[in-house]
Amino acid sequence: MDGVLLLNKPAGMTSHDCVSKTRRLLKTKKVGHTGTLDPDVTGVLPLCIGRATKIAEYLTAAVKTYEAEVTVGISTETEDASGEIVERESVKEGEITEQLVREALLSLTGEMEQVPPMYSAVKINGKKLYEYAREGKQIERPARIITVHELVQTSPAVYHPAEKTVSFGIRAVCSKGTYIRTLAVMIGEKLGFPAHMSKLARTGSGQFELSQCLSFEEIQEKIAEGTLNLISIGEALNHLPKWVINDTLAEKVKNGAVLEVPEQLKDLPFDAPAAVFGEHGECLAIYSRHPEKTGVIKPVKVLYLHSGSM
């Protein structure tokens, strides 16, 4: 079984938990995810099965889409609803207007620097930031460049008189490595208040959308019925430049040959991957320009399954 399984990740499970459960359901060890989602986050989690584990890195760089709720007036240790409250500042009714929210979101659209939160899996000196955080340590984190392609308000700003907070929905379309909970804090800063991300769902990951995803219950049902279909490796890579070759050349590709740059890939940038397909539609390998030799391309992943391989 080789391909990509689109999971609608439930709340309360880590991405690793989802991988472990999928291994048990499909009775295979070769399962990997394409980017960690926090336990409280729901939504699109592409899982690579079998030989598709080789292409996971080509699915993680995709643009992501999130639906979130921002709560203004309270900040937390983890920047989301699961953390201890670290700051509270009462918001007056009517103080945060729709116009102010729109201006804040517009100001955070585009390319910018973002510092990863302490409660994250980013590694500093070989140790994950959340491990330092649990020890009560604050570590200096280098900022990373992110791109927020779209940031819009999706629900009105609602005032909560008991807590003296305001919450509203947002949709963010952003680059790999963007922390939405940190973005929620940044929105609060623009509005002049502490803030945190109170809800989050990933609704899109590259070409994959939430409507295509299955819950664990649906996966179990389809396994029992014998109707579970995976997205093929080739289909999962259809966002890459494509080169279709004949059977004669395919034999060379299967053996990892270095080849002259074909006309179809003459505009391929350095370090950019391209998917190579056989004439019968199977994805055989991923190639890129040779880092040292001009005019040739080399394989970075050979996906062909040799006869007799398990």
C-alpha positions as CSV (number, residue, x, y, z in Angstrom):
1,M,0.0,0.0,0.0
2,D,1.7,3.2,-1.3
3,G,0.2,6.7,-1.4
4,V,-1.1,9.6,0.7
5,L,-3.9,9.3,3.2
6,L,-5.7,12.5,4.1
7,L,-6.6,12.5,7.8
8,N,-9.0,14.9,9.4
9,K,-7.0,15.0,12.6
10,P,-9.1,15.0,15.8
11,A,-8.3,17.2,18.8
12,G,-6.5,15.6,21.7
13,M,-4.0,13.6,19.6
14,T,-0.4,14.5,18.6
15,S,0.7,14.0,15.0
16,H,2.8,11.1,16.3
17,D,-0.3,9.6,17.9
18,C,-2.1,9.8,14.5
19,V,0.9,8.0,12.8
20,S,0.9,5.3,15.4
21,K,-2.9,4.7,15.1
22,T,-2.7,4.6,11.3
23,R,0.2,2.0,11.5
24,R,-2.1,-0.2,13.5
25,L,-5.1,0.3,11.2
26,L,-3.2,-0.3,8.0
27,K,-0.9,-2.9,9.5
28,T,2.2,-1.3,8.2
29,K,5.2,0.4,9.8
30,K,5.9,2.8,6.9
31,V,3.7,5.8,7.8
32,G,4.9,9.3,8.3
33,H,3.2,12.7,8.6
34,T,4.0,15.9,6.6
35,G,4.2,18.5,9.4
36,T,3.3,18.5,13.0
37,L,0.0,19.8,14.3
38,D,-0.4,20.6,18.0
39,P,-2.7,18.2,20.0
40,D,-5.5,20.8,20.2
41,V,-5.5,21.5,16.5
42,T,-7.8,19.7,14.1
43,G,-7.9,19.4,10.4
44,V,-5.8,18.4,7.4
45,L,-3.0,16.0,8.2
46,P,-1.6,14.3,5.1
47,L,0.0,10.9,6.0
48,C,2.5,9.2,3.7
49,I,2.1,5.5,3.4
50,G,4.7,2.9,2.1
51,R,6.9,4.3,-0.6
52,A,5.1,7.7,-0.3
53,T,7.2,8.3,2.9
54,K,10.0,9.2,0.5
55,I,8.1,12.2,-0.8
56,A,7.0,13.7,2.6
57,E,9.5,16.5,2.4
58,Y,7.9,17.6,-1.0
59,L,4.5,18.0,0.7
60,T,5.6,19.9,3.8
61,A,6.7,23.0,1.9
62,A,3.2,23.7,0.6
63,V,1.2,26.7,1.6
64,K,-1.2,26.1,4.5
65,T,-4.7,27.5,5.2
66,Y,-6.0,27.8,8.8
67,E,-9.3,28.9,10.4
68,A,-8.6,30.3,13.8
69,E,-10.2,32.2,16.7
70,V,-8.2,35.0,18.3
71,T,-9.1,36.1,21.9
72,V,-7.9,39.6,22.9
73,G,-7.4,40.6,26.5
74,I,-5.6,37.5,27.8
75,S,-2.2,36.0,26.9
76,T,-1.1,32.5,27.9
77,E,2.2,30.7,28.4
78,T,1.7,28.6,25.3
79,E,0.0,31.3,23.2
80,D,-3.1,29.1,22.9
81,A,-6.0,28.1,25.1
82,S,-4.2,25.2,26.8
83,G,-1.6,27.4,28.6
84,E,-1.6,29.1,31.9
85,I,-2.7,32.8,31.8
86,V,0.4,35.1,32.0
87,E,-1.2,38.5,31.4
88,R,-4.7,39.9,31.5
89,E,-5.9,43.4,30.4
90,S,-9.6,44.2,30.4
91,V,-11.1,45.3,27.1
92,K,-13.9,47.8,27.2
93,E,-17.0,47.1,25.1
94,G,-16.7,48.8,21.7
95,E,-13.0,49.4,22.2
96,I,-11.9,47.0,19.5
97,T,-13.8,47.9,16.4
98,E,-14.1,45.9,13.1
99,Q,-12.1,48.6,11.4
100,L,-9.2,48.2,13.9
101,V,-9.3,44.5,13.4
102,R,-9.1,44.8,9.6
103,E,-6.2,47.3,9.9
104,A,-4.3,45.0,12.2
105,L,-4.8,42.0,9.9
106,L,-3.8,44.0,6.8
107,S,-0.6,45.2,8.6
108,L,0.4,41.5,9.2
109,T,-0.1,40.4,5.5
110,G,3.0,39.8,3.5
111,E,6.6,38.8,4.3
112,M,7.8,39.4,7.9
113,E,9.9,38.0,10.7
114,Q,8.4,35.8,13.3
115,V,10.0,34.4,16.5
116,P,9.0,30.8,17.2
117,P,7.2,30.3,20.5
118,M,9.0,28.7,23.5
119,Y,6.4,25.9,23.5
120,S,7.3,24.6,20.0
121,A,9.3,21.7,18.6
122,V,12.0,24.0,17.1
123,K,15.4,22.8,18.1
124,I,18.1,25.0,19.6
125,N,21.5,23.4,20.4
126,G,20.0,19.9,19.8
127,K,17.1,20.4,22.3
128,K,13.5,21.2,21.5
129,L,12.2,24.6,22.8
130,Y,9.3,23.1,24.7
131,E,11.9,21.1,26.7
132,Y,13.6,24.3,27.8
133,A,10.2,25.8,28.5
134,R,9.1,23.0,30.8
135,E,12.4,23.5,32.7
136,G,11.3,27.2,33.2
137,K,14.1,28.5,30.9
138,Q,13.7,31.2,28.3
139,I,16.0,30.7,25.3
140,E,16.9,33.3,22.7
141,R,15.3,32.2,19.4
142,P,16.3,33.5,16.0
143,A,13.5,35.0,14.0
144,R,12.5,33.3,10.8
145,I,11.1,34.8,7.6
146,I,7.4,33.8,7.0
147,T,4.9,34.9,4.4
148,V,1.3,35.5,5.2
149,H,-0.4,35.5,1.8
150,E,-3.9,36.2,3.1
151,L,-5.2,37.2,6.6
152,V,-8.9,38.1,6.8
153,Q,-11.6,38.3,9.5
154,T,-14.2,35.5,9.2
155,S,-16.5,36.3,12.1
156,P,-17.5,39.5,13.9
157,A,-15.7,40.7,17.0
158,V,-17.7,39.5,20.0
159,Y,-17.4,41.1,23.4
160,H,-17.4,38.8,26.4
161,P,-18.5,40.9,29.4
162,A,-17.7,38.3,32.1
163,E,-14.0,38.0,31.1
164,K,-13.8,41.5,29.5
165,T,-12.3,40.0,26.3
166,V,-13.1,40.2,22.6
167,S,-12.9,37.2,20.2
168,F,-13.1,37.0,16.4
169,G,-12.4,34.5,13.7
170,I,-9.6,34.7,11.1
171,R,-8.5,32.8,8.0
172,A,-4.7,32.7,7.4
173,V,-3.1,31.4,4.2
174,C,0.6,31.2,5.0
175,S,4.0,29.7,4.3
176,K,5.5,26.7,6.0
177,G,6.8,27.4,9.5
178,T,4.2,30.0,10.4
179,Y,2.9,29.7,13.9
180,I,-0.7,30.8,14.0
181,R,-0.7,31.2,17.8
182,T,2.2,33.5,17.5
183,L,0.3,35.4,14.8
184,A,-2.6,35.7,17.2
185,V,-0.2,37.3,19.7
186,M,1.1,39.7,17.0
187,I,-2.5,40.7,16.2
188,G,-3.1,41.5,19.8
189,E,0.0,43.6,19.9
190,K,-1.3,45.6,16.9
191,L,-4.5,46.1,18.8
192,G,-2.6,47.1,22.0
193,F,-3.7,44.1,24.1
194,P,-2.4,40.7,25.2
195,A,-4.0,37.9,23.1
196,H,-3.9,34.2,22.4
197,M,-5.2,31.7,19.8
198,S,-8.3,30.2,21.3
199,K,-9.2,27.7,18.5
200,L,-7.4,26.4,15.4
201,A,-8.2,24.1,12.5
202,R,-6.0,23.5,9.4
203,T,-8.4,23.5,6.4
204,G,-5.8,23.3,3.6
205,S,-2.3,22.0,3.0
206,G,-1.1,22.7,-0.5
207,Q,-3.5,21.0,-2.9
208,F,-5.3,19.1,-0.1
209,E,-8.5,20.4,1.4
210,L,-10.5,19.5,4.5
211,S,-13.4,18.2,2.4
212,Q,-11.1,15.4,1.1
213,C,-10.1,14.2,4.5
214,L,-11.4,11.2,6.4
215,S,-11.9,10.8,10.2
216,F,-10.4,7.7,11.9
217,E,-13.9,6.3,12.1
218,E,-14.4,6.7,8.3
219,I,-11.0,5.1,7.6
220,Q,-11.9,2.1,9.8
221,E,-15.2,1.7,7.9
222,K,-13.5,1.9,4.5
223,I,-10.9,-0.7,5.5
224,A,-13.7,-3.0,6.6
225,E,-15.5,-2.5,3.3
226,G,-12.3,-2.8,1.3
227,T,-12.9,0.7,-0.2
228,L,-10.0,2.7,1.2
229,N,-8.2,4.5,-1.6
230,L,-5.0,6.4,-1.2
231,I,-3.9,9.4,-3.3
232,S,-1.2,8.1,-5.6
233,I,2.4,9.3,-5.3
234,G,2.1,10.9,-8.8
235,E,-1.1,12.7,-7.9
236,A,0.4,14.0,-4.7
237,L,3.3,15.4,-6.6
238,N,1.3,17.1,-9.4
239,H,2.4,20.5,-8.0
240,L,5.9,19.8,-9.2
241,P,7.2,20.3,-12.8
242,K,6.6,17.1,-14.7
243,W,8.7,15.2,-17.2
244,V,7.2,12.1,-19.0
245,I,9.8,9.7,-20.5
246,N,9.7,6.6,-22.6
247,D,10.4,3.1,-21.4
248,T,14.0,3.1,-22.7
249,L,14.9,6.2,-20.7
250,A,12.9,4.9,-17.8
251,E,15.3,2.0,-17.3
252,K,18.1,4.6,-16.8
253,V,16.0,6.6,-14.3
254,K,15.2,3.5,-12.3
255,N,18.9,2.9,-11.9
256,G,19.6,6.5,-10.8
257,A,21.3,7.8,-13.9
258,V,22.5,11.4,-14.4
259,L,20.8,12.8,-17.5
260,E,21.0,15.8,-19.8
261,V,18.5,18.5,-18.9
262,P,15.5,17.9,-21.2
263,E,13.7,20.7,-23.0
264,Q,10.7,20.3,-20.7
265,L,12.9,21.2,-17.7
266,K,15.2,23.8,-19.2
267,D,13.8,26.5,-16.9
268,L,14.0,24.4,-13.8
269,P,15.7,26.5,-11.0
270,F,18.6,25.1,-9.1
271,D,17.5,23.1,-6.0
272,A,14.0,22.9,-7.4
273,P,12.6,19.3,-7.7
274,A,10.8,17.8,-10.8
275,A,8.8,14.6,-10.9
276,V,9.8,12.1,-13.6
277,F,7.0,9.8,-14.9
278,G,7.0,6.7,-17.0
279,E,4.8,6.6,-20.1
280,H,2.3,4.4,-18.3
281,G,1.7,7.1,-15.6
282,E,3.8,5.9,-12.7
283,C,6.1,8.4,-10.9
284,L,9.6,6.9,-11.1
285,A,11.8,9.5,-9.4
286,I,12.4,13.1,-8.4
287,Y,15.2,14.9,-10.2
288,S,16.9,18.3,-9.8
289,R,19.8,20.1,-11.4
290,H,23.2,18.8,-10.7
291,P,24.8,21.0,-8.0
292,E,28.3,20.8,-9.7
293,K,27.8,20.0,-13.4
294,T,26.0,22.2,-15.8
295,G,23.5,20.9,-18.3
296,V,22.6,17.8,-16.4
297,I,20.1,16.7,-13.8
298,K,20.5,14.1,-11.1
299,P,18.1,11.9,-9.0
300,V,17.3,13.1,-5.5
301,K,14.7,10.3,-4.9
302,V,14.2,7.1,-6.8
303,L,10.7,5.9,-6.2
304,Y,10.6,2.9,-8.5
305,L,9.8,-0.3,-6.7
306,H,12.1,-3.1,-8.0
307,S,10.5,-6.4,-8.6
308,G,10.8,-8.6,-5.5
309,S,11.1,-5.6,-3.2
310,M,8.9,-5.5,-0.1
